[in-house]
């Protein structure tokens, strides 16, 4: 009897910024059992030229059309258009892999949409580590989760919280704590910088019980996160130093890798980790 190979999982990428373009390039170059079905970007002619330059023949489509041609939609778009990507995908029963986790927090009704349609929302670990341990600890009782983030000042520029509070990071000569509060407040105030805080809150005790500090530190060249979890099953500390993306210092190189790992997980015959 001849074994029939299943067709490759069709993946669309919404947004061709630092993360989206890297993911699209890797899909175009070939990932086992995964194919690039389409991409979307605000500047369609520029997007077509960029994709042609890397040898990708996938069409450039409007955001809302991606669900018509793909099984999985990777959301790497600006937070302002998150719903235009996510809602059509989930109503069509697709798998949504969102990078804008802070924006997801503003659209949690989409969890019910996914449940009703058979769609799924898979949040990548992104620039964090240890979310598997946090999820496992959450099966018991977590007493506290605290996260301290340190970034080069350039990695925080443009955040709404800084602008609303008149915090100037120009010519900073020493570390400055720019935020202390909950992960929900931090994700809202730094939507392009702290998606990791939203992901940590979702994995553990929720955004309102996850404590967060953010520091602008001219003495660091990497995006640094330190997480301390106290639970009835374990006490653990997680630390990571992410190399910022050259295309966008607000995000790390690891984020695109995390998205690709998430996609591979969808088709892998062997999965390691919770």
C-alpha positions in Angstrom: 0.0 0.0 0.0 1.4 3.4 -1.0 1.5 6.0 1.7 0.1 9.3 0.6 1.9 12.4 1.9 -0.3 15.1 3.3 -0.3 18.4 1.5 2.0 21.1 2.9 0.3 23.4 5.5 -0.4 26.8 3.8 0.9 29.8 5.7 0.2 33.4 5.1 2.2 36.3 6.7 0.5 39.5 7.6 3.0 42.3 7.8 6.5 42.5 6.3 8.4 44.2 9.1 11.5 42.8 10.8 9.8 39.7 11.9 7.3 39.1 9.2 9.8 39.5 6.3 12.2 37.1 8.0 9.5 34.5 8.5 8.2 34.9 4.9 11.8 34.5 3.6 12.3 31.3 5.4 9.0 29.9 4.2 9.8 30.9 0.7 13.2 29.2 0.9 11.6 26.0 2.1 10.4 24.5 5.4 9.3 20.9 5.5 5.6 20.4 5.1 5.0 24.2 5.2 4.4 26.5 2.2 4.1 30.3 1.8 0.6 30.9 0.5 0.5 34.7 0.6 1.7 37.9 2.3 0.2 41.2 3.1 1.7 44.7 3.6 0.6 48.3 3.5 2.7 49.2 0.5 1.8 46.5 -2.0 4.3 47.4 -4.8 7.2 47.6 -2.3 6.1 44.2 -0.8 5.9 42.6 -4.3 9.4 43.9 -5.0 10.8 42.6 -1.7 9.3 39.2 -2.2 10.5 38.9 -5.8 14.0 39.8 -4.6 14.1 36.7 -2.4 12.6 34.5 -5.0 9.1 34.2 -3.5 6.2 33.8 -5.8 3.5 34.2 -3.2 0.9 36.9 -3.9 0.5 40.1 -1.9 -3.1 40.2 -0.7 -5.3 42.5 1.5 -5.2 41.5 5.2 -8.7 40.2 5.3 -8.1 38.0 2.2 -5.4 35.9 3.8 -7.8 33.5 5.5 -9.1 32.6 2.0 -5.8 31.1 0.8 -4.1 29.8 4.0 -4.5 27.3 6.8 -2.3 29.4 9.2 -2.0 33.2 9.4 1.0 34.7 11.1 0.2 38.1 12.4 3.2 40.6 12.3 1.2 43.7 11.5 0.9 47.0 13.4 -1.4 46.7 16.4 -3.9 49.1 14.9 -4.9 46.6 12.3 -4.8 43.5 14.5 -8.5 42.8 14.2 -8.4 43.0 10.4 -6.0 40.1 10.4 -7.2 38.0 13.3 -11.0 38.1 13.1 -11.4 36.9 9.5 -8.8 34.2 10.1 -10.5 32.9 13.2 -14.1 33.1 11.8 -12.8 30.9 9.0 -11.5 28.4 11.5 -7.9 29.0 10.7 -4.9 28.9 13.0 -3.7 32.4 14.1 -0.1 32.9 15.3 -0.1 36.4 16.7 3.0 38.5 17.4 1.0 41.5 18.7 0.0 39.8 22.0 -0.7 43.1 23.6 -3.2 43.8 20.9 -4.8 40.4 21.5 -5.5 41.5 25.0 -7.7 44.2 23.6 -9.6 41.7 21.5 -10.1 38.7 23.8 -13.6 38.1 22.4 -11.6 36.4 19.6 -11.1 33.5 21.9 -14.8 32.8 21.8 -14.8 33.3 18.0 -12.1 30.7 17.7 -14.0 28.3 20.0 -17.1 28.6 17.9 -15.4 28.2 14.6 -12.8 25.6 15.4 -10.0 28.0 15.0 -7.0 28.2 17.2 -4.8 31.0 18.6 -1.1 29.9 19.1 1.0 32.6 20.9 4.7 32.0 20.3 7.2 32.4 23.1 8.7 35.2 21.1 11.6 36.9 23.0 11.0 35.0 26.2 12.1 31.6 27.6 10.5 29.3 30.0 6.8 29.8 29.2 6.5 26.0 29.3 7.6 26.0 32.9 5.2 28.8 33.7 2.3 27.0 32.1 3.2 23.8 34.0 3.3 25.7 37.3 -0.1 27.2 36.5 -1.6 23.7 36.7 -0.9 24.0 40.4 -0.8 27.3 42.3 1.5 30.2 41.4 2.0 32.7 44.2 3.7 35.4 42.3 5.3 36.3 38.9 7.7 39.3 38.6 9.4 40.5 35.4 12.1 43.1 35.1 12.9 44.3 31.6 16.0 46.3 30.6 16.4 47.7 27.1 18.6 50.2 25.3 16.8 53.5 25.2 16.4 53.2 21.4 14.4 50.0 22.0 11.7 51.9 23.9 11.4 55.1 21.8 7.9 55.9 20.6 6.1 54.0 23.3 2.7 55.7 24.2 3.5 55.5 27.9 6.7 57.5 27.6 4.9 60.2 25.5 1.9 60.4 27.9 4.2 60.9 30.9 6.7 63.1 29.2 9.6 60.8 29.8 12.6 61.8 27.7 15.2 59.1 26.9 17.6 61.3 24.9 21.1 61.6 26.2 20.4 59.2 29.0 23.6 58.5 31.0 22.4 56.0 33.6 19.6 53.4 34.0 16.1 54.9 34.4 13.1 53.0 35.6 10.3 54.2 33.2 7.5 51.9 34.4 6.4 49.9 37.4 3.0 48.2 37.5 1.1 45.2 36.1 1.7 43.4 32.8 -1.6 44.6 31.5 -0.7 48.2 32.1 2.8 47.7 30.7 1.6 45.9 27.5 -0.9 48.7 26.9 1.7 51.4 27.5 4.4 49.8 25.4 2.5 47.8 22.7 5.4 47.5 20.3 7.9 46.7 23.0 6.4 44.5 25.7 4.4 41.7 23.9 6.5 39.4 26.1 4.8 40.7 29.2 1.3 39.9 27.8 2.5 36.4 26.8 3.9 35.9 30.3 0.6 37.0 31.9 -1.4 34.6 29.6 0.8 31.7 30.5 0.7 32.2 34.2 -1.4 34.1 36.7 -3.0 36.6 34.3 -1.9 40.1 33.3 -3.3 41.8 36.5 -1.2 39.7 38.9 2.0 39.7 36.9 4.3 42.4 38.2 6.4 44.3 35.7 9.3 46.8 35.8 10.8 48.4 32.7 14.2 50.1 32.6 15.8 52.2 29.9 19.5 51.3 30.3 22.2 52.9 28.2 24.6 50.4 29.6 23.0 47.4 27.9 23.1 46.5 24.2 20.6 43.7 24.3 16.9 43.4 25.3 17.1 41.8 28.8 14.3 40.1 30.7 14.5 38.5 34.1 11.5 36.6 35.5 11.0 35.2 39.0 8.2 32.7 39.6 7.1 31.5 43.0 4.7 28.5 42.9 3.7 25.5 45.0 5.6 23.2 42.6 8.8 25.2 42.1 10.6 28.5 42.5 12.5 29.4 39.3 14.3 32.4 37.8 14.5 32.9 34.0 16.9 35.3 32.4 17.5 36.1 28.7 19.5 38.7 26.7 18.1 39.1 23.3 20.1 40.6 20.4 18.0 43.4 18.9 17.0 43.1 15.3 19.0 45.4 13.0 15.8 46.3 11.1 13.8 47.1 14.3 15.6 47.5 17.7 12.3 47.2 19.5 12.3 43.5 18.8 14.8 40.8 19.1 16.2 38.4 16.5 14.8 35.5 18.5 11.2 36.4 17.7 11.3 35.3 14.1 13.0 32.1 15.2 10.2 31.5 17.7 7.6 32.0 15.0 9.3 29.5 12.7 9.6 27.0 15.6 5.9 27.4 16.3 5.1 26.7 12.6 7.3 23.6 12.6 5.5 22.4 15.7 2.2 22.3 13.8 3.6 19.6 11.4 6.3 17.9 13.4 5.9 14.1 14.2 7.8 14.7 17.4 7.3 17.6 19.8 9.5 18.3 22.8 8.4 20.6 25.6 5.1 21.3 27.2 
